[in-house]
Amino acid sequence: MKATEEQLMQRIQKMIFDSKEIGYNPTYLTQMLNTQGAIATCKSLINNKNISTGFNKLWSLKRLDLTIENIILEEAFSDLFTETEKKIARDKLNAFGYKI
């Protein structure tokens, strides 16, 4: 069964909840989700050449498992993203010491 944008949104909302539990409130991500939707937000963050503030914050908290990059690599969402986008996400995580 292919994942839907709604399922991706639910997964990201869980990640936001988990982030708040460890003291990080990803307000910019929430704004992006409200204006662009889940898939467009993920694609925007993945394809940005710069490392996002949220990614840096989660790296400093040793929680790269809570990044958008990690979420798009989950098997359930594989069909929503291109191989190039998944490679970018994997490379970004690997560059910061998070092995997939």
N, C-alpha and C positions, 0 to 999 in steps of 0.2 A: 504494500500500500504506500502510495506517495504521500509525503508530508505536505501539509497545507501551510499557507501563510499564518493562519490562525494558530496552528500547532506551534509554529516557530515563535509567534508572539507569546504564547503561554510559556514556552521554555525560557524566553528572554525575561519575562516577568518574574519567573522563579529565580533566575540569575540575579535580577535586581534586588529581590527580597533577600537572597543569600548575601549579596554585597552589603546591603544595609546592616545585616546581622554582624558583619565584621567591621563596621564603622565607615563604610564608603557608600555615599549616595550618588549614583551616576545620573545627575540631573540633566546633563547634556544629552545623554543617551535617551532618556525618557522624553525629552523635547523632540528629538529626531524621530523616535517611534510614533509620537503623536502627530507629526506633520508628514512623515514619509511612509510610514508602515514598516513592518518588520524586514521584509526582503530588501527593499531599497536602502534602509538604514544599514543593514549588514553589508551590502555591496558597497555603499559609500565608505564605510569604515575600512573594509578590507582593501579597497582599491586606492585609498589615500596613502601617498608615499610616506607621510609622517606618522610616527607612532602617536596614538591618541593619549590624551591625559588619563583617560580611564584605564587603558592598557598599562601605562606607567604606574598608576596607583595600585592596580591589582598585582603588578610585578613586585612592587615594594612591599606589599602585604603577603607575598608568596602565594598568591591565589590566581595564577594564570588559567586555572581550570574554569574560572568565572568569566573569561573573556569571550567576546563575540567570535574571535578567531577559533577558539576551542569549540564553541557551539556549532559553527557551520561545518566542522569536521565530524560531528556526530553522524553516525550512519543514517539516522532517521531523516536528516536534512540534506543528504547527499545530492538528491535530485534538484534541489533549489539553487545550486551554485555550480559554476563552471569548474572544470579541472584547474584552470588557471587561478581562479579565486581560491580554491582549496589549497593549491600549492603556495600561494602568497601567504595564506593563513598559517600553514604548516611551517614555512620558512621563518615567518615572524616569531612564532612560538619557539622554534628550535634556536633561533638567534639569541633568545633570552633564557635559554637553558631548560625549556619545557619540552620534554620528549613525548611525542605522540606514539 
